Amino acid sequence: MTIRPGARGPGSSVHATTVHTAADATTADSVSRLTSELRSRGIFHCDTRMTAGVTLLLPRMPGTVMFHAVIEGRCSVTVDGTTTRLEPGEVALLPHGAGHAISTGPGETVLLESAPRRSLGGIVERLELGSGPLGVHAICGALTVEHPAAPPLPATIDPLVVVPSRSAVDRQRVALLADLILEEADAAAPGWTDVTSHLVDALALRAFRHVVLDAPPGHGWWSALREPRVAAAIAAIHDRPEVHWDVAALARVAGMSRSAFAVLFGEVTGDTPIRWATNYRMRLARAQLAAGATTSSVARRSGYDSEVAFRRAFRRTTGVTPGSVRRSGAPPG
């Protein structure tokens, strides 16, 4: 796919008056709430300037999303033998962190590992290659992208996805973000590395949203974005994870009968509504525990009146104890 031009105890149900109906949550609202839970963390960010006749080889970085946002000039990106041309305002994403080449034409070839990169602070670098007229100026980098309801994006997504610049407005938006990023880097005011990292992540995450919305069919939260009734139910779970939802209550949110909803939910997500809700609740709990929250406080936030009941449910769902997560500080796997 290359794109171009009130807490309740475990087992208790939710009364009909406490939930929203499908009419209260539009498709756009449900999609917005699910995509808003995407979280990114920069690995490295690079202000990249290459003259004509330079090819930069980037190694495979599994577990990351690599990206190139073209500000000025033009370049090509080659991955797995397929070459795609990038214009100003376009963003190339490599959702699986595949090794690839970015080129401004035949000539000098440089490995990223040996390229003369200059650290500007934190994870922000500047890379200038070649001599002569500018071939391309781009914001590049790699980041991890996570969703608390993940599994990861399916392998059926192409190794290279180009988010096109369809209009002057698209180009202006990319240019505006790029200007802010470079302004922060050049000014080097207190806290600039954090501001720059957030801006770069926002640039990449904005493009990554296109990947999610156009992902091929497959079981997961991204498929729910295309099915408004399932999206509404999942959004309700995510809005109120402390509630121990039952299928009937979620079916009311979706505006469907209980049996029809259960079948549709399974077809879209590959899971049952209750298992989805439990897994989501425990992923949040695990993140809170890894951040140092006490088991008793996480149990309350998860809707458990009994810490013992929470411990049992957590171990049954995750395979580890709350205490081991707190001690290791391990994030959700």
LOFI-54882 format. One record per residue (C-alpha): residue number from 1; residue in three letters; x, y, z. Coordinates in Angstrom, 2 decimals. Layout:
N
rec pos = NUM	code = ala	x = X	y = Y	z = Z
...
//
This chain:
333
rec pos = 1	code = met	x = 0.00	y = 0.00	z = 0.00
rec pos = 2	code = thr	x = 1.82	y = 3.13	z = -1.20
rec pos = 3	code = ile	x = -0.47	y = 6.11	z = -0.79
rec pos = 4	code = arg	x = -0.09	y = 8.87	z = -3.32
rec pos = 5	code = pro	x = -2.07	y = 11.90	z = -5.35
rec pos = 6	code = gly	x = -18.07	y = 5.09	z = 38.39
rec pos = 7	code = ala	x = -15.98	y = 1.97	z = 39.24
rec pos = 8	code = arg	x = -17.69	y = -1.37	z = 39.75
rec pos = 9	code = gly	x = -16.51	y = -4.69	z = 41.08
rec pos = 10	code = pro	x = -15.46	y = -7.52	z = 38.80
rec pos = 11	code = gly	x = -18.37	y = -9.25	z = 37.17
rec pos = 12	code = ser	x = -20.85	y = -6.44	z = 37.76
rec pos = 13	code = ser	x = -22.73	y = -5.07	z = 34.79
rec pos = 14	code = val	x = -23.41	y = -1.52	z = 33.67
rec pos = 15	code = his	x = -26.96	y = -0.18	z = 33.88
rec pos = 16	code = ala	x = -28.41	y = 1.13	z = 30.65
rec pos = 17	code = thr	x = -28.64	y = 4.68	z = 31.96
rec pos = 18	code = thr	x = -24.86	y = 4.86	z = 32.54
rec pos = 19	code = val	x = -23.77	y = 4.31	z = 28.93
rec pos = 20	code = his	x = -23.93	y = 6.32	z = 25.74
rec pos = 21	code = thr	x = -25.86	y = 5.14	z = 22.71
rec pos = 22	code = ala	x = -24.42	y = 4.85	z = 19.23
rec pos = 23	code = ala	x = -26.29	y = 8.05	z = 18.35
rec pos = 24	code = asp	x = -24.29	y = 9.92	z = 20.99
rec pos = 25	code = ala	x = -20.92	y = 8.92	z = 19.51
rec pos = 26	code = thr	x = -20.37	y = 9.59	z = 15.83
rec pos = 27	code = thr	x = -17.94	y = 7.57	z = 13.78
rec pos = 28	code = ala	x = -15.56	y = 10.51	z = 13.63
rec pos = 29	code = asp	x = -15.63	y = 10.93	z = 17.39
rec pos = 30	code = ser	x = -14.92	y = 7.25	z = 18.05
rec pos = 31	code = val	x = -12.10	y = 7.19	z = 15.51
rec pos = 32	code = ser	x = -10.66	y = 10.37	z = 16.99
rec pos = 33	code = arg	x = -10.65	y = 8.91	z = 20.49
rec pos = 34	code = leu	x = -8.94	y = 5.71	z = 19.35
rec pos = 35	code = thr	x = -6.28	y = 7.42	z = 17.25
rec pos = 36	code = ser	x = -5.66	y = 9.97	z = 20.02
rec pos = 37	code = glu	x = -4.28	y = 7.11	z = 22.14
rec pos = 38	code = leu	x = -1.34	y = 6.63	z = 19.79
rec pos = 39	code = arg	x = 1.87	y = 7.36	z = 21.64
rec pos = 40	code = ser	x = 5.29	y = 7.93	z = 20.11
rec pos = 41	code = arg	x = 8.81	y = 8.10	z = 21.47
rec pos = 42	code = gly	x = 11.69	y = 9.42	z = 19.40
rec pos = 43	code = ile	x = 14.79	y = 7.27	z = 18.88
rec pos = 44	code = phe	x = 16.68	y = 9.85	z = 16.84
rec pos = 45	code = his	x = 15.74	y = 12.98	z = 14.90
rec pos = 46	code = cys	x = 17.91	y = 14.40	z = 12.17
rec pos = 47	code = asp	x = 17.95	y = 17.68	z = 10.23
rec pos = 48	code = thr	x = 19.19	y = 16.22	z = 6.93
rec pos = 49	code = arg	x = 20.65	y = 18.25	z = 4.07
rec pos = 50	code = met	x = 22.06	y = 16.49	z = 1.00
rec pos = 51	code = thr	x = 23.45	y = 18.00	z = -2.19
rec pos = 52	code = ala	x = 22.72	y = 16.52	z = -5.60
rec pos = 53	code = gly	x = 24.37	y = 13.18	z = -6.31
rec pos = 54	code = val	x = 24.37	y = 11.65	z = -2.82
rec pos = 55	code = thr	x = 22.85	y = 8.37	z = -1.64
rec pos = 56	code = leu	x = 22.47	y = 7.70	z = 2.07
rec pos = 57	code = leu	x = 22.08	y = 4.07	z = 3.18
rec pos = 58	code = leu	x = 20.10	y = 3.57	z = 6.40
rec pos = 59	code = pro	x = 20.23	y = 0.25	z = 8.30
rec pos = 60	code = arg	x = 17.22	y = -1.78	z = 9.36
rec pos = 61	code = met	x = 15.78	y = -0.66	z = 12.69
rec pos = 62	code = pro	x = 13.21	y = -3.27	z = 13.72
rec pos = 63	code = gly	x = 10.53	y = -2.16	z = 16.11
rec pos = 64	code = thr	x = 10.62	y = 1.44	z = 14.88
rec pos = 65	code = val	x = 8.84	y = 3.61	z = 12.35
rec pos = 66	code = met	x = 11.41	y = 5.44	z = 10.22
rec pos = 67	code = phe	x = 10.41	y = 8.58	z = 8.36
rec pos = 68	code = his	x = 11.55	y = 11.31	z = 5.94
rec pos = 69	code = ala	x = 9.61	y = 14.57	z = 5.63
rec pos = 70	code = val	x = 10.77	y = 16.62	z = 2.66
rec pos = 71	code = ile	x = 10.93	y = 20.36	z = 3.29
rec pos = 72	code = glu	x = 12.77	y = 21.53	z = 0.19
rec pos = 73	code = gly	x = 14.10	y = 19.85	z = -2.96
rec pos = 74	code = arg	x = 13.41	y = 16.29	z = -4.07
rec pos = 75	code = cys	x = 14.76	y = 12.82	z = -3.41
rec pos = 76	code = ser	x = 13.96	y = 9.18	z = -3.91
rec pos = 77	code = val	x = 13.55	y = 6.41	z = -1.35
rec pos = 78	code = thr	x = 14.39	y = 2.82	z = -2.25
rec pos = 79	code = val	x = 13.35	y = -0.17	z = -0.17
rec pos = 80	code = asp	x = 13.26	y = -3.84	z = -1.23
rec pos = 81	code = gly	x = 14.14	y = -2.86	z = -4.78
rec pos = 82	code = thr	x = 11.24	y = -0.40	z = -5.16
rec pos = 83	code = thr	x = 12.01	y = 3.30	z = -5.65
rec pos = 84	code = thr	x = 9.57	y = 6.12	z = -4.88
rec pos = 85	code = arg	x = 10.07	y = 9.79	z = -5.60
rec pos = 86	code = leu	x = 9.38	y = 12.33	z = -2.84
rec pos = 87	code = glu	x = 8.26	y = 15.90	z = -3.44
rec pos = 88	code = pro	x = 8.20	y = 18.85	z = -1.01
rec pos = 89	code = gly	x = 5.58	y = 18.37	z = 1.70
rec pos = 90	code = glu	x = 5.50	y = 14.60	z = 1.33
rec pos = 91	code = val	x = 6.37	y = 12.21	z = 4.13
rec pos = 92	code = ala	x = 7.78	y = 8.72	z = 3.60
rec pos = 93	code = leu	x = 7.13	y = 6.25	z = 6.40
rec pos = 94	code = leu	x = 8.75	y = 2.85	z = 6.86
rec pos = 95	code = pro	x = 6.33	y = 1.27	z = 9.36
rec pos = 96	code = his	x = 8.49	y = -1.80	z = 9.99
rec pos = 97	code = gly	x = 11.85	y = -0.03	z = 10.17
rec pos = 98	code = ala	x = 13.15	y = -1.58	z = 6.94
rec pos = 99	code = gly	x = 16.64	y = -0.77	z = 5.73
rec pos = 100	code = his	x = 16.52	y = 1.63	z = 2.78
rec pos = 101	code = ala	x = 18.29	y = 4.31	z = 0.77
rec pos = 102	code = ile	x = 17.47	y = 7.98	z = 0.35
rec pos = 103	code = ser	x = 19.05	y = 9.50	z = -2.75
rec pos = 104	code = thr	x = 19.39	y = 12.75	z = -4.68
rec pos = 105	code = gly	x = 20.91	y = 11.01	z = -7.69
rec pos = 106	code = pro	x = 23.87	y = 8.84	z = -8.68
rec pos = 107	code = gly	x = 27.22	y = 9.72	z = -7.19
rec pos = 108	code = glu	x = 28.58	y = 9.34	z = -3.67
rec pos = 109	code = thr	x = 27.17	y = 6.61	z = -1.39
rec pos = 110	code = val	x = 27.37	y = 7.06	z = 2.38
rec pos = 111	code = leu	x = 26.45	y = 4.71	z = 5.22
rec pos = 112	code = leu	x = 24.48	y = 6.36	z = 8.02
rec pos = 113	code = glu	x = 26.76	y = 4.75	z = 10.61
rec pos = 114	code = ser	x = 29.81	y = 6.48	z = 9.11
rec pos = 115	code = ala	x = 28.13	y = 9.74	z = 8.09
rec pos = 116	code = pro	x = 29.45	y = 12.89	z = 9.82
rec pos = 117	code = arg	x = 26.43	y = 13.64	z = 12.02
rec pos = 118	code = arg	x = 26.60	y = 16.51	z = 14.48
rec pos = 119	code = ser	x = 24.71	y = 16.24	z = 17.74
rec pos = 120	code = leu	x = 22.63	y = 19.32	z = 18.51
rec pos = 121	code = gly	x = 21.60	y = 17.97	z = 21.90
rec pos = 122	code = gly	x = 19.50	y = 15.09	z = 23.18
rec pos = 123	code = ile	x = 18.41	y = 12.86	z = 20.31
rec pos = 124	code = val	x = 18.56	y = 15.70	z = 17.76
rec pos = 125	code = glu	x = 21.28	y = 15.58	z = 15.09
rec pos = 126	code = arg	x = 22.26	y = 17.47	z = 11.96
rec pos = 127	code = leu	x = 23.58	y = 15.73	z = 8.87
rec pos = 128	code = glu	x = 25.07	y = 17.57	z = 5.89
rec pos = 129	code = leu	x = 26.34	y = 15.51	z = 2.96
rec pos = 130	code = gly	x = 28.00	y = 16.51	z = -0.29
rec pos = 131	code = ser	x = 29.08	y = 19.81	z = -1.77
rec pos = 132	code = gly	x = 27.28	y = 21.93	z = -4.28
rec pos = 133	code = pro	x = 23.66	y = 22.94	z = -4.77
rec pos = 134	code = leu	x = 21.05	y = 21.58	z = -2.37
rec pos = 135	code = gly	x = 19.39	y = 18.38	z = -3.50
rec pos = 136	code = val	x = 17.03	y = 17.83	z = -0.57
rec pos = 137	code = his	x = 16.38	y = 19.20	z = 2.88
rec pos = 138	code = ala	x = 14.38	y = 16.84	z = 5.06
rec pos = 139	code = ile	x = 13.49	y = 16.07	z = 8.65
rec pos = 140	code = cys	x = 14.31	y = 12.40	z = 9.20
rec pos = 141	code = gly	x = 14.37	y = 9.98	z = 12.07
rec pos = 142	code = ala	x = 12.99	y = 6.95	z = 13.80
rec pos = 143	code = leu	x = 10.45	y = 6.54	z = 16.57
rec pos = 144	code = thr	x = 8.41	y = 3.88	z = 18.26
rec pos = 145	code = val	x = 4.65	y = 4.11	z = 17.97
rec pos = 146	code = glu	x = 2.41	y = 2.31	z = 20.43
rec pos = 147	code = his	x = -1.27	y = 2.03	z = 21.18
rec pos = 148	code = pro	x = -2.51	y = 0.67	z = 24.52
rec pos = 149	code = ala	x = -4.90	y = -1.63	z = 22.66
rec pos = 150	code = ala	x = -2.22	y = -2.88	z = 20.27
rec pos = 151	code = pro	x = -1.12	y = -5.73	z = 18.86
rec pos = 152	code = pro	x = 1.37	y = -4.15	z = 16.46
rec pos = 153	code = leu	x = 0.47	y = -3.10	z = 12.96
rec pos = 154	code = pro	x = 0.04	y = -6.06	z = 10.61
rec pos = 155	code = ala	x = 2.93	y = -7.25	z = 8.46
rec pos = 156	code = thr	x = 0.67	y = -6.83	z = 5.42
rec pos = 157	code = ile	x = 1.31	y = -3.07	z = 5.52
rec pos = 158	code = asp	x = 3.85	y = -2.17	z = 2.85
rec pos = 159	code = pro	x = 7.43	y = -1.51	z = 3.99
rec pos = 160	code = leu	x = 7.19	y = 1.99	z = 2.47
rec pos = 161	code = val	x = 4.16	y = 4.27	z = 2.67
rec pos = 162	code = val	x = 4.18	y = 7.76	z = 1.22
rec pos = 163	code = val	x = 1.75	y = 10.30	z = 2.63
rec pos = 164	code = pro	x = 1.26	y = 12.65	z = -0.31
rec pos = 165	code = ser	x = 1.18	y = 16.40	z = -0.45
rec pos = 166	code = arg	x = -2.12	y = 16.95	z = -2.22
rec pos = 167	code = ser	x = -2.18	y = 20.73	z = -2.03
rec pos = 168	code = ala	x = -0.27	y = 23.87	z = -1.17
rec pos = 169	code = val	x = -1.89	y = 23.71	z = 2.26
rec pos = 170	code = asp	x = -0.35	y = 20.26	z = 2.90
rec pos = 171	code = arg	x = 3.06	y = 21.59	z = 1.93
rec pos = 172	code = gln	x = 2.59	y = 24.63	z = 4.15
rec pos = 173	code = arg	x = 1.69	y = 22.47	z = 7.14
rec pos = 174	code = val	x = 4.80	y = 20.34	z = 6.82
rec pos = 175	code = ala	x = 6.90	y = 23.46	z = 6.23
rec pos = 176	code = leu	x = 5.41	y = 25.16	z = 9.31
rec pos = 177	code = leu	x = 6.25	y = 22.23	z = 11.58
rec pos = 178	code = ala	x = 9.71	y = 22.00	z = 10.04
rec pos = 179	code = asp	x = 10.30	y = 25.73	z = 10.60
rec pos = 180	code = leu	x = 9.34	y = 25.39	z = 14.26
rec pos = 181	code = ile	x = 11.65	y = 22.39	z = 14.65
rec pos = 182	code = leu	x = 14.62	y = 24.16	z = 13.07
rec pos = 183	code = glu	x = 13.90	y = 27.41	z = 14.93
rec pos = 184	code = glu	x = 14.04	y = 25.55	z = 18.25
rec pos = 185	code = ala	x = 17.26	y = 23.78	z = 17.26
rec pos = 186	code = asp	x = 18.95	y = 26.99	z = 16.12
rec pos = 187	code = ala	x = 17.84	y = 29.04	z = 19.14
rec pos = 188	code = ala	x = 18.82	y = 26.31	z = 21.64
rec pos = 189	code = ala	x = 16.70	y = 27.95	z = 24.35
rec pos = 190	code = pro	x = 16.27	y = 26.08	z = 27.66
rec pos = 191	code = gly	x = 14.28	y = 22.89	z = 27.10
rec pos = 192	code = trp	x = 14.61	y = 23.11	z = 23.31
rec pos = 193	code = thr	x = 15.51	y = 19.45	z = 22.88
rec pos = 194	code = asp	x = 12.25	y = 18.33	z = 24.47
rec pos = 195	code = val	x = 10.23	y = 20.83	z = 22.42
rec pos = 196	code = thr	x = 11.98	y = 19.76	z = 19.22
rec pos = 197	code = ser	x = 11.46	y = 16.07	z = 19.93
rec pos = 198	code = his	x = 7.74	y = 16.61	z = 20.54
rec pos = 199	code = leu	x = 7.41	y = 18.61	z = 17.30
rec pos = 200	code = val	x = 9.22	y = 15.95	z = 15.26
rec pos = 201	code = asp	x = 7.12	y = 13.20	z = 16.82
rec pos = 202	code = ala	x = 4.00	y = 15.21	z = 16.00
rec pos = 203	code = leu	x = 5.10	y = 15.53	z = 12.38
rec pos = 204	code = ala	x = 5.71	y = 11.79	z = 12.07
rec pos = 205	code = leu	x = 2.63	y = 10.81	z = 14.10
rec pos = 206	code = arg	x = 0.41	y = 12.98	z = 11.91
rec pos = 207	code = ala	x = 1.65	y = 11.03	z = 8.89
rec pos = 208	code = phe	x = 1.44	y = 7.71	z = 10.74
rec pos = 209	code = arg	x = -2.29	y = 8.30	z = 11.23
rec pos = 210	code = his	x = -2.68	y = 7.83	z = 7.48
rec pos = 211	code = val	x = -1.05	y = 4.42	z = 7.75
rec pos = 212	code = val	x = -3.47	y = 3.40	z = 10.49
rec pos = 213	code = leu	x = -6.58	y = 4.60	z = 8.68
rec pos = 214	code = asp	x = -5.54	y = 2.91	z = 5.43
rec pos = 215	code = ala	x = -4.17	y = -0.30	z = 6.98
rec pos = 216	code = pro	x = -5.33	y = -3.49	z = 5.23
rec pos = 217	code = pro	x = -7.94	y = -5.67	z = 6.92
rec pos = 218	code = gly	x = -6.72	y = -7.58	z = 9.93
rec pos = 219	code = his	x = -7.68	y = -8.16	z = 13.52
rec pos = 220	code = gly	x = -6.89	y = -5.16	z = 15.71
rec pos = 221	code = trp	x = -7.92	y = -1.72	z = 16.82
rec pos = 222	code = trp	x = -7.08	y = -0.19	z = 13.41
rec pos = 223	code = ser	x = -9.77	y = -2.38	z = 11.81
rec pos = 224	code = ala	x = -12.28	y = -1.10	z = 14.36
rec pos = 225	code = leu	x = -11.77	y = 2.38	z = 12.93
rec pos = 226	code = arg	x = -13.67	y = 1.28	z = 9.81
rec pos = 227	code = glu	x = -16.60	y = -0.22	z = 11.75
rec pos = 228	code = pro	x = -18.35	y = 2.61	z = 13.63
rec pos = 229	code = arg	x = -20.37	y = 0.36	z = 15.94
rec pos = 230	code = val	x = -17.33	y = -1.56	z = 17.13
rec pos = 231	code = ala	x = -15.33	y = 1.68	z = 17.32
rec pos = 232	code = ala	x = -18.01	y = 3.20	z = 19.57
rec pos = 233	code = ala	x = -17.89	y = 0.22	z = 21.91
rec pos = 234	code = ile	x = -14.08	y = 0.21	z = 22.08
rec pos = 235	code = ala	x = -14.03	y = 3.95	z = 22.69
rec pos = 236	code = ala	x = -16.42	y = 3.42	z = 25.62
rec pos = 237	code = ile	x = -14.09	y = 0.77	z = 27.07
rec pos = 238	code = his	x = -11.12	y = 3.09	z = 26.69
rec pos = 239	code = asp	x = -13.01	y = 6.05	z = 28.16
rec pos = 240	code = arg	x = -14.04	y = 4.08	z = 31.27
rec pos = 241	code = pro	x = -11.62	y = 1.18	z = 31.72
rec pos = 242	code = glu	x = -12.51	y = 0.90	z = 35.41
rec pos = 243	code = val	x = -15.97	y = -0.40	z = 34.48
rec pos = 244	code = his	x = -16.23	y = -4.17	z = 34.16
rec pos = 245	code = trp	x = -18.31	y = -4.07	z = 31.01
rec pos = 246	code = asp	x = -20.65	y = -6.85	z = 29.99
rec pos = 247	code = val	x = -21.57	y = -7.69	z = 26.40
rec pos = 248	code = ala	x = -25.12	y = -6.37	z = 26.75
rec pos = 249	code = ala	x = -23.93	y = -2.94	z = 27.87
rec pos = 250	code = leu	x = -21.41	y = -2.69	z = 25.03
rec pos = 251	code = ala	x = -24.05	y = -3.83	z = 22.56
rec pos = 252	code = arg	x = -26.23	y = -0.92	z = 23.72
rec pos = 253	code = val	x = -23.34	y = 1.46	z = 23.08
rec pos = 254	code = ala	x = -23.05	y = 0.01	z = 19.57
rec pos = 255	code = gly	x = -26.82	y = 0.18	z = 19.03
rec pos = 256	code = met	x = -27.03	y = -3.55	z = 18.25
rec pos = 257	code = ser	x = -28.50	y = -6.70	z = 19.67
rec pos = 258	code = arg	x = -26.25	y = -8.60	z = 22.06
rec pos = 259	code = ser	x = -25.73	y = -11.59	z = 19.75
rec pos = 260	code = ala	x = -25.15	y = -9.57	z = 16.58
rec pos = 261	code = phe	x = -22.70	y = -7.30	z = 18.37
rec pos = 262	code = ala	x = -20.68	y = -10.21	z = 19.78
rec pos = 263	code = val	x = -20.35	y = -11.73	z = 16.32
rec pos = 264	code = leu	x = -19.36	y = -8.44	z = 14.67
rec pos = 265	code = phe	x = -16.85	y = -7.59	z = 17.40
rec pos = 266	code = gly	x = -15.16	y = -10.96	z = 16.94
rec pos = 267	code = glu	x = -15.02	y = -10.57	z = 13.17
rec pos = 268	code = val	x = -13.40	y = -7.13	z = 13.40
rec pos = 269	code = thr	x = -11.02	y = -7.57	z = 16.33
rec pos = 270	code = gly	x = -10.45	y = -11.33	z = 16.52
rec pos = 271	code = asp	x = -11.36	y = -11.15	z = 20.20
rec pos = 272	code = thr	x = -14.36	y = -11.16	z = 22.52
rec pos = 273	code = pro	x = -15.61	y = -7.85	z = 23.96
rec pos = 274	code = ile	x = -14.93	y = -8.96	z = 27.54
rec pos = 275	code = arg	x = -11.41	y = -10.21	z = 26.83
rec pos = 276	code = trp	x = -10.65	y = -6.97	z = 24.94
rec pos = 277	code = ala	x = -11.84	y = -4.90	z = 27.91
rec pos = 278	code = thr	x = -9.87	y = -7.00	z = 30.39
rec pos = 279	code = asn	x = -6.67	y = -6.93	z = 28.31
rec pos = 280	code = tyr	x = -6.94	y = -3.17	z = 27.83
rec pos = 281	code = arg	x = -7.54	y = -2.61	z = 31.55
rec pos = 282	code = met	x = -4.53	y = -4.73	z = 32.45
rec pos = 283	code = arg	x = -2.26	y = -3.02	z = 29.92
rec pos = 284	code = leu	x = -3.09	y = 0.28	z = 31.59
rec pos = 285	code = ala	x = -2.56	y = -1.27	z = 35.00
rec pos = 286	code = arg	x = 0.81	y = -2.65	z = 33.95
rec pos = 287	code = ala	x = 1.95	y = 0.76	z = 32.71
rec pos = 288	code = gln	x = 0.88	y = 2.35	z = 36.02
rec pos = 289	code = leu	x = 2.70	y = -0.31	z = 38.03
rec pos = 290	code = ala	x = 5.85	y = 0.08	z = 35.93
rec pos = 291	code = ala	x = 5.71	y = 3.82	z = 36.64
rec pos = 292	code = gly	x = 5.78	y = 3.06	z = 40.39
rec pos = 293	code = ala	x = 2.10	y = 3.21	z = 41.39
rec pos = 294	code = thr	x = 1.15	y = 1.00	z = 44.32
rec pos = 295	code = thr	x = -0.79	y = -2.18	z = 43.68
rec pos = 296	code = ser	x = -3.66	y = -1.00	z = 45.87
rec pos = 297	code = ser	x = -4.05	y = 2.29	z = 43.98
rec pos = 298	code = val	x = -3.91	y = 0.54	z = 40.59
rec pos = 299	code = ala	x = -6.49	y = -1.99	z = 41.79
rec pos = 300	code = arg	x = -8.87	y = 0.86	z = 42.66
rec pos = 301	code = arg	x = -8.30	y = 2.61	z = 39.33
rec pos = 302	code = ser	x = -8.96	y = -0.69	z = 37.58
rec pos = 303	code = gly	x = -12.34	y = -1.02	z = 39.28
rec pos = 304	code = tyr	x = -11.46	y = -3.70	z = 41.83
rec pos = 305	code = asp	x = -12.70	y = -3.34	z = 45.40
rec pos = 306	code = ser	x = -10.32	y = -6.13	z = 46.45
rec pos = 307	code = glu	x = -6.57	y = -5.97	z = 45.91
rec pos = 308	code = val	x = -6.47	y = -9.76	z = 46.10
rec pos = 309	code = ala	x = -8.99	y = -10.03	z = 43.25
rec pos = 310	code = phe	x = -6.94	y = -7.57	z = 41.18
rec pos = 311	code = arg	x = -3.72	y = -9.50	z = 41.77
rec pos = 312	code = arg	x = -5.36	y = -12.72	z = 40.62
rec pos = 313	code = ala	x = -6.87	y = -11.12	z = 37.53
rec pos = 314	code = phe	x = -3.60	y = -9.36	z = 36.66
rec pos = 315	code = arg	x = -1.55	y = -12.55	z = 36.90
rec pos = 316	code = arg	x = -4.14	y = -14.55	z = 34.96
rec pos = 317	code = thr	x = -4.15	y = -11.95	z = 32.15
rec pos = 318	code = thr	x = -0.49	y = -10.97	z = 31.96
rec pos = 319	code = gly	x = 1.30	y = -14.04	z = 33.30
rec pos = 320	code = val	x = 3.27	y = -11.97	z = 35.83
rec pos = 321	code = thr	x = 2.53	y = -10.51	z = 39.25
rec pos = 322	code = pro	x = 1.95	y = -6.81	z = 39.96
rec pos = 323	code = gly	x = 4.92	y = -6.82	z = 42.31
rec pos = 324	code = ser	x = 7.32	y = -8.10	z = 39.65
rec pos = 325	code = val	x = 6.25	y = -5.34	z = 37.26
rec pos = 326	code = arg	x = 6.75	y = -2.68	z = 39.94
rec pos = 327	code = arg	x = 10.21	y = -4.01	z = 40.76
rec pos = 328	code = ser	x = 11.38	y = -4.26	z = 37.15
rec pos = 329	code = gly	x = 9.66	y = -1.13	z = 35.86
rec pos = 330	code = ala	x = 8.93	y = -3.07	z = 32.67
rec pos = 331	code = pro	x = 6.45	y = -1.32	z = 30.33
rec pos = 332	code = pro	x = 3.58	y = -3.22	z = 28.69
rec pos = 333	code = gly	x = 4.79	y = -5.91	z = 26.32
//
